[in-house]
Amino acid sequence: MRFSAAALPEADRLAIWREEFGRKFVHLDIAPLQDDPLRYDASFQLLDTASAGLGTMSAVRCERSRRMIADCNDDILMLVPLTGRLQVDQAGQEATLGPGDALVRRSDDPGCTWSEAGHFLTLSLPQAVLGAKLADADRLRMTVLPGGSGALQLLVGYARLLFEAPGGADPALGRLARDHLLDLAAMAIGANRDAWVLAQEGGARAAHLAAIDASIARGHRDPGFGMAQVSRALGLSPGHIRKLLAARGASLSDLVMAARLASVRADLTDPRRAGVPVSQLACAAGFNDISYFNRAFRRRYDCTPTDMRARSRGA
């Protein structure tokens, strides 16, 4: 789901947005903090009984009053300002968050936040399930998590990756992503012993594997890309990366090779690249030995690159 204030008529944008999105959808009273036009553009992933939101907005004040908590929603909200600062007043506590910090709050408590313009990530998680995973469930009332926490960074990284490779409407994938988010949120807030152990094989493992896949997708076109680059980018040891991939029946070199071959295949079947020589496409995908590329391509797709291109043209 995507929401954008720009889709509304400019003259009535603020009024419609405050009523339809603010009061009716998220049950918040939203008011701009500056005279600048309202800006809000966000996508939401609905993940069974959880949800995640990622977007940008102008500076706003958001209040959840006692009247608005009558919707009986007792989810735990996690709000992460990816840029800009956030101030909060809830449960008798006040705090200021910087970029990368996370606010944990109960949605059935009244409270107010003041956000600078910028990017944000939000998570809505079922309170009963998350609370059972924590060593101290009282932390759910209002807690600020520092952005330097490794567990929080893993949570934020995994949540953002959900928007790069969304699972669509598959309910099973939604439930799996929800469970991973709950594992990672519990680790970031303070999981009890049993939940921590289970999270290592659940959410933490999934988040690390997703981060490895994303690193390969971003870097495979670099001929020098390999274990050293992935290890440095993710802060994981080469041994741990090998162990994670081995449990999935794969190796990093195999995954990098597959990504490079898939890139060339996509280019060969793209009519816009019909005039680009195969050797140039291979080099752009990270291959520096054309003979090796041709052999690898034939093993993977049981045809030559030239044949693949011809087939795509219907020749």
C-alpha positions as CSV (number, residue, x, y, z in Angstrom):
1,M,0.0,0.0,0.0
2,R,1.2,3.5,-0.8
3,F,0.0,6.8,0.6
4,S,1.0,10.2,-0.9
5,A,-0.3,13.6,0.0
6,A,0.6,14.7,-3.5
7,A,-2.3,12.8,-4.8
8,L,-4.8,15.1,-3.1
9,P,-6.0,18.5,-4.4
10,E,-3.6,21.1,-3.2
11,A,-6.3,23.4,-1.8
12,D,-7.8,20.8,0.4
13,R,-4.7,18.6,0.9
14,L,-4.1,19.3,4.6
15,A,-7.7,19.0,5.7
16,I,-8.3,15.7,3.8
17,W,-5.0,14.2,4.9
18,R,-5.6,15.0,8.6
19,E,-9.1,13.5,8.5
20,E,-8.8,10.5,6.1
21,F,-5.3,9.4,6.8
22,G,-4.6,10.8,10.2
23,R,-7.8,10.4,12.2
24,K,-9.4,7.5,10.3
25,F,-6.5,5.3,9.2
26,V,-3.7,5.7,11.7
27,H,-5.8,7.3,14.5
28,L,-3.5,10.3,15.0
29,D,-4.1,14.0,15.0
30,I,-1.4,15.2,12.5
31,A,-0.5,18.9,12.2
32,P,2.3,20.6,10.3
33,L,5.0,22.2,12.4
34,Q,5.9,24.7,9.7
35,D,4.2,26.9,7.1
36,D,5.6,24.7,4.3
37,P,3.2,22.6,2.3
38,L,2.4,19.2,3.7
39,R,4.7,16.4,2.3
40,Y,4.0,12.8,2.9
41,D,4.9,9.8,0.8
42,A,5.1,6.3,2.3
43,S,4.7,2.6,1.4
44,F,3.3,0.1,3.8
45,Q,3.8,-3.7,3.9
46,L,0.9,-5.6,5.6
47,L,2.5,-8.7,7.2
48,D,-0.3,-10.7,8.7
49,T,-0.8,-9.2,12.2
50,A,2.1,-6.8,11.8
51,S,3.0,-4.0,9.4
52,A,5.9,-1.9,8.3
53,G,6.0,1.6,6.8
54,L,8.8,3.4,5.0
55,G,8.7,6.9,3.6
56,T,9.3,10.7,3.8
57,M,7.4,13.5,5.4
58,S,7.6,17.2,6.3
59,A,7.9,18.3,9.9
60,V,4.7,17.3,11.8
61,R,3.2,16.9,15.2
62,C,1.4,13.7,15.8
63,E,-0.9,13.2,18.9
64,R,-2.7,10.1,20.0
65,S,-5.3,11.3,22.4
66,R,-7.4,9.3,24.9
67,R,-10.3,9.6,22.4
68,M,-8.3,8.1,19.7
69,I,-7.0,5.1,21.7
70,A,-10.7,3.9,21.9
71,D,-10.0,1.9,18.6
72,C,-8.8,-0.9,20.9
73,N,-5.5,-1.3,19.0
74,D,-2.9,-2.3,21.5
75,D,0.0,-2.9,19.0
76,I,3.5,-1.9,19.9
77,L,4.8,0.9,17.6
78,M,8.4,1.3,16.7
79,L,9.3,4.6,15.1
80,V,12.8,5.1,13.6
81,P,13.8,8.5,12.2
82,L,16.3,7.6,9.5
83,T,17.1,11.3,9.1
84,G,16.1,14.2,11.3
85,R,15.2,14.2,14.9
86,L,12.1,13.2,16.9
87,Q,10.8,14.4,20.2
88,V,8.3,12.3,22.2
89,D,6.1,12.9,25.3
90,Q,4.5,9.7,26.5
91,A,3.7,7.9,29.7
92,G,5.1,10.8,31.7
93,Q,8.4,10.6,29.9
94,E,10.1,12.9,27.4
95,A,12.9,12.1,25.1
96,T,14.7,13.2,22.0
97,L,15.8,10.8,19.3
98,G,18.4,11.3,16.6
99,P,18.8,9.5,13.2
100,G,18.9,5.8,13.6
101,D,17.5,5.7,17.2
102,A,14.2,3.9,17.8
103,L,11.1,4.9,19.8
104,V,9.2,1.9,21.3
105,R,5.7,2.9,22.5
106,R,2.3,1.3,23.2
107,S,-0.5,2.4,20.9
108,D,-3.0,2.2,23.7
109,D,-1.3,5.0,25.7
110,P,-1.9,8.6,24.8
111,G,1.2,10.4,23.6
112,C,2.7,13.0,21.3
113,T,5.6,13.2,18.9
114,W,7.3,16.1,17.1
115,S,9.2,15.1,14.0
116,E,11.6,17.0,11.8
117,A,11.3,16.6,8.1
118,G,13.0,13.5,6.8
119,H,12.9,9.8,6.2
120,F,11.3,7.4,8.6
121,L,10.6,3.7,9.3
122,T,7.7,2.5,11.4
123,L,6.8,-1.0,12.6
124,S,3.5,-2.1,14.2
125,L,3.8,-5.3,16.1
126,P,1.4,-7.4,18.2
127,Q,1.9,-6.6,21.9
128,A,1.0,-10.0,23.3
129,V,3.5,-11.9,21.1
130,L,6.3,-9.3,21.4
131,G,5.9,-9.0,25.2
132,A,6.2,-12.7,25.7
133,K,9.6,-12.6,24.1
134,L,11.0,-9.9,26.4
135,A,12.9,-10.1,29.6
136,D,11.1,-7.0,30.8
137,A,7.7,-6.4,29.2
138,D,7.4,-3.1,30.9
139,R,9.9,-1.7,28.4
140,L,7.1,-1.7,25.9
141,R,5.4,1.3,27.5
142,M,8.0,3.8,26.3
143,T,11.6,3.0,25.5
144,V,14.3,4.7,23.4
145,L,16.8,2.4,21.7
146,P,20.2,3.9,20.7
147,G,21.0,3.6,17.0
148,G,24.4,2.1,17.6
149,S,22.8,-1.2,18.8
150,G,23.8,-4.1,16.5
151,A,20.4,-5.7,17.0
152,L,18.5,-2.5,16.2
153,Q,20.6,-2.1,13.0
154,L,19.8,-5.6,12.0
155,L,16.1,-5.0,12.5
156,V,16.1,-1.7,10.5
157,G,18.2,-3.3,7.8
158,Y,15.8,-6.3,7.4
159,A,12.7,-4.1,7.5
160,R,14.0,-1.9,4.8
161,L,14.9,-4.9,2.6
162,L,11.2,-5.9,2.7
163,F,10.5,-2.9,0.5
164,E,13.2,-3.8,-2.0
165,A,12.0,-7.3,-2.5
166,P,8.3,-7.3,-1.3
167,G,6.6,-10.7,-1.0
168,G,3.4,-9.4,-2.6
169,A,0.1,-10.8,-1.3
170,D,1.5,-14.3,-0.2
171,P,0.1,-14.8,3.3
172,A,2.8,-17.3,4.2
173,L,5.6,-14.9,3.3
174,G,3.8,-12.2,5.3
175,R,3.7,-14.4,8.4
176,L,7.3,-15.4,8.0
177,A,8.4,-11.7,7.7
178,R,6.3,-10.8,10.7
179,D,7.9,-13.6,12.8
180,H,11.4,-12.4,11.8
181,L,10.5,-8.8,12.7
182,L,9.3,-9.9,16.1
183,D,12.5,-11.9,16.7
184,L,14.6,-8.9,15.8
185,A,12.5,-6.4,17.7
186,A,12.8,-8.6,20.8
187,M,16.5,-8.7,20.5
188,A,16.8,-5.0,20.1
189,I,14.5,-4.2,23.0
190,G,15.8,-7.0,25.3
191,A,14.8,-10.6,24.7
192,N,14.5,-13.2,27.3
193,R,16.9,-16.2,27.2
194,D,14.6,-18.6,25.3
195,A,13.5,-15.9,22.7
196,W,17.2,-14.9,22.2
197,V,18.2,-18.4,21.4
198,L,15.3,-19.0,19.0
199,A,15.9,-15.7,17.3
200,Q,19.4,-16.7,16.3
201,E,17.9,-19.4,14.1
202,G,14.9,-17.3,13.1
203,G,14.9,-13.5,12.6
204,A,18.7,-13.0,13.0
205,R,19.6,-15.7,10.6
206,A,17.0,-14.5,8.1
207,A,18.2,-10.9,8.4
208,H,21.8,-11.8,7.8
209,L,20.9,-13.9,4.8
210,A,18.8,-11.1,3.4
211,A,21.6,-8.7,3.9
212,I,24.1,-11.0,2.1
213,D,21.7,-11.4,-0.8
214,A,21.2,-7.6,-1.0
215,S,25.0,-7.1,-0.9
216,I,25.5,-9.5,-3.8
217,A,22.7,-7.7,-5.8
218,R,24.4,-4.4,-5.3
219,G,28.0,-5.4,-5.8
220,H,28.2,-8.4,-8.1
221,R,29.0,-6.2,-11.2
222,D,32.3,-5.2,-9.6
223,P,34.9,-7.8,-10.9
224,G,36.7,-7.6,-7.6
225,F,33.6,-8.3,-5.5
226,G,33.8,-11.2,-3.1
227,M,34.0,-12.3,0.5
228,A,36.1,-9.4,1.7
229,Q,33.6,-6.9,0.5
230,V,30.6,-8.7,1.9
231,S,32.3,-9.3,5.3
232,R,33.3,-5.6,5.6
233,A,30.0,-4.2,4.5
234,L,27.9,-6.4,6.9
235,G,30.3,-6.6,9.8
236,L,30.2,-10.4,9.7
237,S,33.2,-12.7,9.7
238,P,33.9,-14.7,6.6
239,G,33.5,-17.9,8.6
240,H,30.0,-16.9,9.8
241,I,29.0,-15.9,6.2
242,R,30.2,-19.3,4.9
243,K,28.2,-21.1,7.7
244,L,25.0,-19.2,7.0
245,L,25.2,-19.9,3.2
246,A,26.3,-23.6,3.7
247,A,23.1,-24.1,5.8
248,R,21.2,-22.9,2.7
249,G,23.2,-25.2,0.5
250,A,25.1,-22.4,-1.3
251,S,28.5,-20.6,-1.4
252,L,29.2,-17.0,-1.9
253,S,31.1,-17.6,-5.2
254,D,28.1,-19.6,-6.6
255,L,25.7,-16.8,-5.7
256,V,27.9,-14.1,-7.2
257,M,28.3,-16.2,-10.4
258,A,24.5,-16.7,-10.6
259,A,23.8,-13.0,-10.1
260,R,26.3,-12.1,-12.9
261,L,24.9,-14.6,-15.3
262,A,21.4,-13.5,-14.5
263,S,22.4,-9.9,-15.2
264,V,23.8,-10.8,-18.6
265,R,20.7,-12.9,-19.4
266,A,18.4,-10.0,-18.6
267,D,20.5,-7.7,-20.9
268,L,20.5,-10.2,-23.7
269,T,16.7,-10.4,-23.7
270,D,16.2,-6.6,-23.4
271,P,15.3,-5.1,-26.8
272,R,16.9,-1.8,-25.7
273,R,20.3,-3.5,-25.5
274,A,20.0,-5.5,-28.7
275,G,23.0,-3.7,-30.3
276,V,25.4,-4.1,-27.4
277,P,28.1,-6.8,-28.0
278,V,27.9,-9.8,-25.8
279,S,31.4,-9.3,-24.6
280,Q,30.5,-5.8,-23.4
281,L,27.5,-7.1,-21.5
282,A,29.6,-9.7,-19.8
283,C,32.2,-7.2,-18.7
284,A,29.6,-4.9,-17.4
285,A,28.2,-7.8,-15.3
286,G,31.6,-8.4,-13.6
287,F,33.2,-11.0,-15.9
288,N,36.8,-10.2,-16.9
289,D,37.4,-13.5,-18.8
290,I,35.1,-13.9,-21.8
291,S,36.0,-17.5,-22.5
292,Y,35.2,-18.4,-18.9
293,F,31.9,-16.4,-19.1
294,N,30.8,-18.3,-22.3
295,R,31.4,-21.7,-20.6
296,A,29.6,-20.7,-17.5
297,F,26.7,-19.3,-19.4
298,R,26.3,-22.5,-21.5
299,R,26.4,-24.6,-18.3
300,R,23.8,-22.4,-16.6
301,Y,21.3,-22.0,-19.5
302,D,22.2,-24.8,-21.9
303,C,22.7,-22.4,-24.8
304,T,25.2,-19.8,-25.9
305,P,24.6,-16.1,-25.2
306,T,24.1,-15.5,-28.9
307,D,21.4,-18.2,-29.0
308,M,19.7,-16.7,-26.0
309,R,19.6,-13.3,-27.7
310,A,18.2,-14.9,-30.9
311,R,15.5,-16.7,-29.0
312,S,14.3,-13.6,-27.3
313,R,13.8,-12.0,-30.8
314,G,11.8,-15.0,-32.0
315,A,14.5,-15.8,-34.5
